[in-house]
Amino acid sequence: MKLYLKGERCHTNKCAIEKRNQPPGLHGGRRMRRKVSDFGRQLREKQKVRRIYGVYERQFRSYFRQALKVKGLTGATLLQLLERRLDNVVYRLGFADSRAQARQLVTHGHFLVNGRKVDIVSYSVRPGDVIQVSERSRNLTYFKDVAESVGQHTPPKWLTVDAAAMSGQVADLPAREDIQDVPINEQLIVEYYSR
């Protein structure tokens, strides 16, 4: 399944899933497929979501425990916690082509949250937070190029972008309906951790 981990490259013919859509190895295409068990489907769904958001197993388990403590649907709350990560918000605002690139930009300290430098990718944003490119970073060639393309990018409903100021604001908490770009069945993840 195409997870769109490589940014714009995944929308072209250079995407690896377009070239080779079979298991790796010499005999990958000839391998007989067995029926996947319920546990296997649950594990694959969890691993898929982990890879999409770029979190480690321990972090993911921690997010799941946080989601369990909140009233409401655990799976939807889990996805909401993952969407609120700073690296994901930078990606959703259009300042990076992929979440991995957004992670690197945040780690290098190119972004301010409410006027303060934040270089922690797992920082959880709240409604009303303003994320902007730092003054020093705006002079870099990368951000000059991004300034032209940010206006063409449409962010989700819970984010607003000001292309001229190179900033974005978290208008509301992300809803489950806002996360439609990759098909995720969060119920399988809840079942996996409920074993």
Beta strands, then each sheet from edge to edge (+ up, - down):
strand 1: 111-113
strand 2: 116-117
strand 3: 130-133
strand 4: 159-162
strand 5: 167-170
sheet 1: 2+ 1- 3+ 5- 4+
end
